Amino acid sequence: MEEIALNVEERDGRGKGPARRLRQSGKIPGVFYGPKRGVTPLAIDGKEFTSHVSNLEGSHLIRFRSPVADLQQKVALVREVQVHPVSGDVIHVDFYEVDLTQRLQVSVPLHFVGKAAGTTDGGILQPIIREIEVECLPSDIPQYIEVDVSALAIHDAIHVADLQMPPNVTAVFETNEAVVTVLPPTVEEVKAAEPVEGAVEGAAEAAAAPAEAGEQPKKETKETKETKGA
């Protein structure tokens, strides 16, 4: 794996006040720690970190350049980057010291390539995980792991056991865990409205009602009037 050089200094003072003044001077506060060392407060070149490190995907080895002997040529991984919620500026970075002779666990992004066969039938490609935990030597950390989805039909899936891992790299995930699948197309069925029981009878009665209502009362004839008068 290619190493990225980064200028760092040891900083004095901790807390919000010193950190704010450090940012105003164009530097980023951070810390450097590891299994064999305590926590060392750092001052990082802001422009250099933003242009060379902050936009990188995955895990990358950082080699320090520093006037401080205890930091010079140390190798680290970025463990955490804190970003301002409004401006999006990097406001703090955690670096973890690594031993180049010891295997370690890191997260590596997955890159899905190809067009799944099932998508031509209306299926939907659905990634389930987008990065995977692996174990390897620091120098063997892959930038990403490629996943070819071309052969996937609807309902097919690729599992961790199916991944083509680089040499000397081992997946830490369960081997039967699904990585990506092709879902069937979603079609909303619209059922024809069924007649409600009694609706036909009600309609018949409603149709008959106007006919009955339309019957006019019989007019009284002259004979009828005479009979009534008798």
Phi and psi in degrees as GROMACS dihedral restraints (atoms count N, CA, C in turn):
[ dihedral_restraints ]
;  ai    aj    ak    al  type     phi  dphi    fc
    3     4     5     6     1   -72.2    20    10
    4     5     6     7     1   137.3    20    10
    6     7     8     9     1   -93.4    20    10
    7     8     9    10     1   149.0    20    10
    9    10    11    12     1  -112.8    20    10
   10    11    12    13     1   123.7    20    10
   12    13    14    15     1   -81.6    20    10
   13    14    15    16     1   138.6    20    10
   15    16    17    18     1  -142.3    20    10
   16    17    18    19     1   130.6    20    10
   18    19    20    21     1   -81.6    20    10
   19    20    21    22     1   126.3    20    10
   21    22    23    24     1  -136.4    20    10
   22    23    24    25     1   157.4    20    10
   24    25    26    27     1  -135.2    20    10
   25    26    27    28     1   157.9    20    10
   27    28    29    30     1   -82.1    20    10
   28    29    30    31     1   133.8    20    10
   30    31    32    33     1  -108.0    20    10
   31    32    33    34     1   153.4    20    10
   33    34    35    36     1  -101.1    20    10
   34    35    36    37     1   146.3    20    10
   36    37    38    39     1    82.8    20    10
   37    38    39    40     1   138.8    20    10
   39    40    41    42     1  -131.5    20    10
   40    41    42    43     1   158.1    20    10
   42    43    44    45     1   116.4    20    10
   43    44    45    46     1   175.6    20    10
   45    46    47    48     1   -67.0    20    10
   46    47    48    49     1   -40.2    20    10
   48    49    50    51     1   -61.6    20    10
   49    50    51    52     1   -57.7    20    10
   51    52    53    54     1   -60.6    20    10
   52    53    54    55     1   -36.4    20    10
   54    55    56    57     1   -65.6    20    10
   55    56    57    58     1   -39.1    20    10
   57    58    59    60     1   -65.7    20    10
   58    59    60    61     1   -42.8    20    10
   60    61    62    63     1   -65.9    20    10
   61    62    63    64     1   -34.3    20    10
   63    64    65    66     1   -65.2    20    10
   64    65    66    67     1   -42.3    20    10
   66    67    68    69     1   -66.0    20    10
   67    68    69    70     1   -37.1    20    10
   69    70    71    72     1   -64.4    20    10
   70    71    72    73     1   -24.2    20    10
   72    73    74    75     1   -88.5    20    10
   73    74    75    76     1     3.8    20    10
   75    76    77    78     1    91.9    20    10
   76    77    78    79     1    11.8    20    10
   78    79    80    81     1  -114.9    20    10
   79    80    81    82     1   162.1    20    10
   81    82    83    84     1  -114.8    20    10
   82    83    84    85     1   129.0    20    10
   84    85    86    87     1   -73.2    20    10
   85    86    87    88     1   148.7    20    10
   87    88    89    90     1  -159.8    20    10
   88    89    90    91     1  -179.5    20    10
   90    91    92    93     1  -136.2    20    10
   91    92    93    94     1   153.2    20    10
   93    94    95    96     1  -128.1    20    10
   94    95    96    97     1   124.1    20    10
   96    97    98    99     1  -147.6    20    10
   97    98    99   100     1   170.0    20    10
   99   100   101   102     1  -173.4    20    10
  100   101   102   103     1   177.8    20    10
  102   103   104   105     1   -66.6    20    10
  103   104   105   106     1   -21.0    20    10
  105   106   107   108     1  -116.8    20    10
  106   107   108   109     1    15.2    20    10
  108   109   110   111     1  -147.6    20    10
  109   110   111   112     1   158.8    20    10
  111   112   113   114     1   -80.9    20    10
  112   113   114   115     1  -165.0    20    10
  114   115   116   117     1   -92.3    20    10
  115   116   117   118     1   126.1    20    10
  117   118   119   120     1  -112.8    20    10
  118   119   120   121     1   118.4    20    10
  120   121   122   123     1   -67.9    20    10
  121   122   123   124     1   138.0    20    10
  123   124   125   126     1  -121.3    20    10
  124   125   126   127     1   155.6    20    10
  126   127   128   129     1  -119.9    20    10
  127   128   129   130     1   121.8    20    10
  129   130   131   132     1  -112.1    20    10
  130   131   132   133     1   140.5    20    10
  132   133   134   135     1   -63.3    20    10
  133   134   135   136     1   115.0    20    10
  135   136   137   138     1   -63.5    20    10
  136   137   138   139     1   -48.0    20    10
  138   139   140   141     1   -64.2    20    10
  139   140   141   142     1   -40.5    20    10
  141   142   143   144     1   -65.4    20    10
  142   143   144   145     1   -44.0    20    10
  144   145   146   147     1   -65.6    20    10
  145   146   147   148     1   -43.3    20    10
  147   148   149   150     1   -63.5    20    10
  148   149   150   151     1   -40.9    20    10
  150   151   152   153     1   -82.0    20    10
  151   152   153   154     1   -28.9    20    10
  153   154   155   156     1  -106.5    20    10
  154   155   156   157     1   -22.4    20    10
  156   157   158   159     1  -124.3    20    10
  157   158   159   160     1   -46.8    20    10
  159   160   161   162     1   -62.0    20    10
  160   161   162   163     1   -28.5    20    10
  162   163   164   165     1   -95.7    20    10
  163   164   165   166     1     5.1    20    10
  165   166   167   168     1   -75.6    20    10
  166   167   168   169     1   147.5    20    10
  168   169   170   171     1   -97.5    20    10
  169   170   171   172     1   140.0    20    10
  171   172   173   174     1    83.4    20    10
  172   173   174   175     1  -164.8    20    10
  174   175   176   177     1  -101.7    20    10
  175   176   177   178     1   136.2    20    10
  177   178   179   180     1  -136.6    20    10
  178   179   180   181     1   145.0    20    10
  180   181   182   183     1   -80.0    20    10
  181   182   183   184     1   130.6    20    10
  183   184   185   186     1  -110.4    20    10
  184   185   186   187     1   125.4    20    10
  186   187   188   189     1  -107.6    20    10
  187   188   189   190     1   121.8    20    10
  189   190   191   192     1   -73.8    20    10
  190   191   192   193     1   141.0    20    10
  192   193   194   195     1  -115.9    20    10
  193   194   195   196     1   121.1    20    10
  195   196   197   198     1  -153.3    20    10
  196   197   198   199     1   148.0    20    10
  198   199   200   201     1   -73.6    20    10
  199   200   201   202     1   -12.1    20    10
  201   202   203   204     1   -88.0    20    10
  202   203   204   205     1   123.4    20    10
  204   205   206   207     1   -59.5    20    10
  205   206   207   208     1   -35.1    20    10
  207   208   209   210     1   -71.8    20    10
  208   209   210   211     1   -14.1    20    10
  210   211   212   213     1  -109.2    20    10
  211   212   213   214     1   -25.1    20    10
  213   214   215   216     1   -57.5    20    10
  214   215   216   217     1   127.1    20    10
  216   217   218   219     1    68.0    20    10
  217   218   219   220     1    11.9    20    10
  219   220   221   222     1   -71.6    20    10
  220   221   222   223     1   147.7    20    10
  222   223   224   225     1  -112.2    20    10
  223   224   225   226     1   135.6    20    10
  225   226   227   228     1  -143.7    20    10
  226   227   228   229     1   164.4    20    10
  228   229   230   231     1  -114.6    20    10
  229   230   231   232     1   146.5    20    10
  231   232   233   234     1   -76.4    20    10
  232   233   234   235     1   119.4    20    10
  234   235   236   237     1   -94.6    20    10
  235   236   237   238     1   -35.7    20    10
  237   238   239   240     1  -154.5    20    10
  238   239   240   241     1   138.9    20    10
  240   241   242   243     1  -124.4    20    10
  241   242   243   244     1   122.1    20    10
  243   244   245   246     1   -97.4    20    10
  244   245   246   247     1   133.1    20    10
  246   247   248   249     1  -120.8    20    10
  247   248   249   250     1   140.5    20    10
  249   250   251   252     1   -65.1    20    10
  250   251   252   253     1   131.2    20    10
  252   253   254   255     1   -65.9    20    10
  253   254   255   256     1   -22.1    20    10
  255   256   257   258     1  -101.5    20    10
  256   257   258   259     1   -54.3    20    10
  258   259   260   261     1   -79.8    20    10
  259   260   261   262     1   -25.2    20    10
  261   262   263   264     1    80.6    20    10
  262   263   264   265     1     4.2    20    10
  264   265   266   267     1   -74.4    20    10
  265   266   267   268     1   146.7    20    10
  267   268   269   270     1   -72.2    20    10
  268   269   270   271     1   127.7    20    10
  270   271   272   273     1  -115.9    20    10
  271   272   273   274     1   -12.2    20    10
  273   274   275   276     1  -166.7    20    10
  274   275   276   277     1   145.0    20    10
  276   277   278   279     1  -135.4    20    10
  277   278   279   280     1   135.8    20    10
  279   280   281   282     1  -104.9    20    10
  280   281   282   283     1   128.0    20    10
  282   283   284   285     1  -113.5    20    10
  283   284   285   286     1   136.7    20    10
  285   286   287   288     1  -113.2    20    10
  286   287   288   289     1   123.8    20    10
  288   289   290   291     1   -70.3    20    10
  289   290   291   292     1   137.8    20    10
  291   292   293   294     1  -120.3    20    10
  292   293   294   295     1   150.1    20    10
  294   295   296   297     1  -100.3    20    10
  295   296   297   298     1   118.2    20    10
  297   298   299   300     1   -64.5    20    10
  298   299   300   301     1   -11.6    20    10
  300   301   302   303     1   -98.7    20    10
  301   302   303   304     1    -3.0    20    10
  303   304   305   306     1  -113.4    20    10
  304   305   306   307     1   136.4    20    10
  306   307   308   309     1   -69.1    20    10
  307   308   309   310     1   149.4    20    10
  309   310   311   312     1  -144.5    20    10
  310   311   312   313     1   166.9    20    10
  312   313   314   315     1  -107.6    20    10
  313   314   315   316     1   130.9    20    10
  315   316   317   318     1  -141.1    20    10
  316   317   318   319     1   161.4    20    10
  318   319   320   321     1   -92.9    20    10
  319   320   321   322     1   135.3    20    10
  321   322   323   324     1  -125.1    20    10
  322   323   324   325     1   132.1    20    10
  324   325   326   327     1   -69.8    20    10
  325   326   327   328     1   153.0    20    10
  327   328   329   330     1  -102.7    20    10
  328   329   330   331     1   135.0    20    10
  330   331   332   333     1  -112.2    20    10
  331   332   333   334     1   117.4    20    10
  333   334   335   336     1   -90.5    20    10
  334   335   336   337     1   124.7    20    10
  336   337   338   339     1  -124.2    20    10
  337   338   339   340     1   155.5    20    10
  339   340   341   342     1    89.2    20    10
  340   341   342   343     1   168.0    20    10
  342   343   344   345     1  -109.4    20    10
  343   344   345   346     1   119.1    20    10
  345   346   347   348     1   -61.6    20    10
  346   347   348   349     1   134.0    20    10
  348   349   350   351     1   -57.9    20    10
  349   350   351   352     1   -35.4    20    10
  351   352   353   354     1   -67.0    20    10
  352   353   354   355     1   -19.8    20    10
  354   355   356   357     1   -72.1    20    10
  355   356   357   358     1   -21.9    20    10
  357   358   359   360     1   -71.3    20    10
  358   359   360   361     1   -18.8    20    10
  360   361   362   363     1   -98.9    20    10
  361   362   363   364     1    14.1    20    10
  363   364   365   366     1    95.9    20    10
  364   365   366   367     1    -0.7    20    10
  366   367   368   369     1   -68.6    20    10
  367   368   369   370     1   164.0    20    10
  369   370   371   372     1  -120.5    20    10
  370   371   372   373     1   121.2    20    10
  372   373   374   375     1   -70.8    20    10
  373   374   375   376     1   124.6    20    10
  375   376   377   378     1  -126.4    20    10
  376   377   378   379     1    98.4    20    10
  378   379   380   381     1   -65.0    20    10
  379   380   381   382     1   138.4    20    10
  381   382   383   384     1  -101.4    20    10
  382   383   384   385     1   -39.6    20    10
  384   385   386   387     1  -128.7    20    10
  385   386   387   388     1   147.1    20    10
  387   388   389   390     1  -114.0    20    10
  388   389   390   391     1    -2.2    20    10
  390   391   392   393     1  -150.2    20    10
  391   392   393   394     1   159.0    20    10
  393   394   395   396     1  -135.3    20    10
  394   395   396   397     1   143.8    20    10
  396   397   398   399     1   -83.7    20    10
  397   398   399   400     1   128.8    20    10
  399   400   401   402     1  -128.5    20    10
  400   401   402   403     1   163.0    20    10
  402   403   404   405     1  -123.7    20    10
  403   404   405   406     1   131.8    20    10
  405   406   407   408     1  -169.8    20    10
  406   407   408   409     1   176.3    20    10
  408   409   410   411     1   -72.9    20    10
  409   410   411   412     1   151.5    20    10
  411   412   413   414     1   -54.3    20    10
  412   413   414   415     1   -37.1    20    10
  414   415   416   417     1   -71.7    20    10
  415   416   417   418     1   -14.0    20    10
  417   418   419   420     1  -101.6    20    10
  418   419   420   421     1     5.1    20    10
  420   421   422   423     1   -62.0    20    10
  421   422   423   424     1   119.7    20    10
  423   424   425   426     1   -77.3    20    10
  424   425   426   427     1   149.1    20    10
  426   427   428   429     1   -67.6    20    10
  427   428   429   430     1   -37.3    20    10
  429   430   431   432     1  -162.3    20    10
  430   431   432   433     1   169.0    20    10
  432   433   434   435     1  -118.9    20    10
  433   434   435   436     1   126.0    20    10
  435   436   437   438     1   -85.9    20    10
  436   437   438   439     1   136.3    20    10
  438   439   440   441     1  -124.5    20    10
  439   440   441   442     1   113.2    20    10
  441   442   443   444     1   -86.9    20    10
  442   443   444   445     1   117.1    20    10
  444   445   446   447     1  -102.0    20    10
  445   446   447   448     1     7.6    20    10
  447   448   449   450     1   -56.4    20    10
  448   449   450   451     1   -37.3    20    10
  450   451   452   453     1   -84.4    20    10
  451   452   453   454     1    -1.7    20    10
  453   454   455   456     1   -74.9    20    10
  454   455   456   457     1   120.4    20    10
  456   457   458   459     1   -93.4    20    10
  457   458   459   460     1   177.2    20    10
  459   460   461   462     1   -60.8    20    10
  460   461   462   463     1   134.2    20    10
  462   463   464   465     1    79.0    20    10
  463   464   465   466     1    -6.5    20    10
  465   466   467   468     1   -76.1    20    10
  466   467   468   469     1   159.6    20    10
  468   469   470   471     1  -148.5    20    10
  469   470   471   472     1   153.9    20    10
  471   472   473   474     1  -108.1    20    10
  472   473   474   475     1   131.9    20    10
  474   475   476   477     1  -107.8    20    10
  475   476   477   478     1   168.8    20    10
  477   478   479   480     1   -56.0    20    10
  478   479   480   481     1   -38.6    20    10
  480   481   482   483     1   -63.1    20    10
  481   482   483   484     1   -21.5    20    10
  483   484   485   486     1   -85.8    20    10
  484   485   486   487     1   -11.6    20    10
  486   487   488   489     1   -69.4    20    10
  487   488   489   490     1   141.7    20    10
  489   490   491   492     1   -88.8    20    10
  490   491   492   493     1    96.2    20    10
  492   493   494   495     1   -80.9    20    10
  493   494   495   496     1   144.0    20    10
  495   496   497   498     1   -63.7    20    10
  496   497   498   499     1   161.9    20    10
  498   499   500   501     1   -57.6    20    10
  499   500   501   502     1   140.1    20    10
  501   502   503   504     1    67.1    20    10
  502   503   504   505     1    16.2    20    10
  504   505   506   507     1  -118.9    20    10
  505   506   507   508     1   129.7    20    10
  507   508   509   510     1  -120.2    20    10
  508   509   510   511     1   134.7    20    10
  510   511   512   513     1   -75.6    20    10
  511   512   513   514     1   138.1    20    10
  513   514   515   516     1   -92.6    20    10
  514   515   516   517     1   -19.8    20    10
  516   517   518   519     1   -65.5    20    10
  517   518   519   520     1   160.5    20    10
  519   520   521   522     1   -62.4    20    10
  520   521   522   523     1   135.8    20    10
  522   523   524   525     1   -67.3    20    10
  523   524   525   526     1   -23.3    20    10
  525   526   527   528     1   -91.8    20    10
  526   527   528   529     1     6.1    20    10
  528   529   530   531     1   -75.7    20    10
  529   530   531   532     1   132.8    20    10
  531   532   533   534     1   -73.9    20    10
  532   533   534   535     1   140.6    20    10
  534   535   536   537     1  -102.7    20    10
  535   536   537   538     1   -44.8    20    10
  537   538   539   540     1  -154.2    20    10
  538   539   540   541     1   149.8    20    10
  540   541   542   543     1  -145.0    20    10
  541   542   543   544     1   170.8    20    10
  543   544   545   546     1  -116.8    20    10
  544   545   546   547     1   117.1    20    10
  546   547   548   549     1   -84.8    20    10
  547   548   549   550     1   149.0    20    10
  549   550   551   552     1   -69.4    20    10
  550   551   552   553     1   156.5    20    10
  552   553   554   555     1   -64.1    20    10
  553   554   555   556     1   146.2    20    10
  555   556   557   558     1   -98.5    20    10
  556   557   558   559     1   116.6    20    10
  558   559   560   561     1  -118.9    20    10
  559   560   561   562     1   125.9    20    10
  561   562   563   564     1   -89.2    20    10
  562   563   564   565     1   114.5    20    10
  564   565   566   567     1   -82.9    20    10
  565   566   567   568     1   133.0    20    10
  567   568   569   570     1  -109.4    20    10
  568   569   570   571     1   112.3    20    10
  570   571   572   573     1   -81.1    20    10
  571   572   573   574     1   143.3    20    10
  573   574   575   576     1   -67.9    20    10
  574   575   576   577     1   140.2    20    10
  576   577   578   579     1   -68.1    20    10
  577   578   579   580     1   127.0    20    10
  579   580   581   582     1   -88.2    20    10
  580   581   582   583     1   141.7    20    10
  582   583   584   585     1   -64.4    20    10
  583   584   585   586     1   139.0    20    10
  585   586   587   588     1   -77.8    20    10
  586   587   588   589     1   137.7    20    10
  588   589   590   591     1   -57.4    20    10
  589   590   591   592     1   132.0    20    10
  591   592   593   594     1    92.3    20    10
  592   593   594   595     1   -10.7    20    10
  594   595   596   597     1   -68.0    20    10
  595   596   597   598     1   -36.4    20    10
  597   598   599   600     1   -65.8    20    10
  598   599   600   601     1   -43.3    20    10
  600   601   602   603     1   -62.6    20    10
  601   602   603   604     1   -42.7    20    10
  603   604   605   606     1   -62.4    20    10
  604   605   606   607     1   -38.5    20    10
  606   607   608   609     1   -66.7    20    10
  607   608   609   610     1   -39.0    20    10
  609   610   611   612     1   -65.3    20    10
  610   611   612   613     1   -42.1    20    10
  612   613   614   615     1   -64.9    20    10
  613   614   615   616     1   -39.4    20    10
  615   616   617   618     1   -65.5    20    10
  616   617   618   619     1   -35.1    20    10
  618   619   620   621     1   -70.9    20    10
  619   620   621   622     1   -34.4    20    10
  621   622   623   624     1   -74.7    20    10
  622   623   624   625     1   -29.6    20    10
  624   625   626   627     1   -58.9    20    10
  625   626   627   628     1   -44.0    20    10
  627   628   629   630     1   -62.9    20    10
  628   629   630   631     1   -34.5    20    10
  630   631   632   633     1   -64.6    20    10
  631   632   633   634     1   -44.7    20    10
  633   634   635   636     1   -66.5    20    10
  634   635   636   637     1   -40.1    20    10
  636   637   638   639     1   -68.1    20    10
  637   638   639   640     1   -24.1    20    10
  639   640   641   642     1   -79.7    20    10
  640   641   642   643     1   -10.5    20    10
  642   643   644   645     1   -67.9    20    10
  643   644   645   646     1   124.3    20    10
  645   646   647   648     1   -88.3    20    10
  646   647   648   649     1   144.5    20    10
  648   649   650   651     1   -66.1    20    10
  649   650   651   652     1   143.1    20    10
  651   652   653   654     1   -66.4    20    10
  652   653   654   655     1   136.8    20    10
  654   655   656   657     1   -76.5    20    10
  655   656   657   658     1   144.5    20    10
  657   658   659   660     1   -76.6    20    10
  658   659   660   661     1   131.5    20    10
  660   661   662   663     1   -87.8    20    10
  661   662   663   664     1   173.2    20    10
  663   664   665   666     1   -63.2    20    10
  664   665   666   667     1   -37.6    20    10
  666   667   668   669     1   -66.8    20    10
  667   668   669   670     1   -36.9    20    10
  669   670   671   672     1   -65.4    20    10
  670   671   672   673     1   -41.7    20    10
  672   673   674   675     1   -63.4    20    10
  673   674   675   676     1   -41.0    20    10
  675   676   677   678     1   -65.1    20    10
  676   677   678   679     1   -38.2    20    10
  678   679   680   681     1   -64.3    20    10
  679   680   681   682     1   -41.5    20    10
  681   682   683   684     1   -66.3    20    10
  682   683   684   685     1   -34.0    20    10
  684   685   686   687     1   -76.2    20    10
  685   686   687   688     1   -19.1    20    10
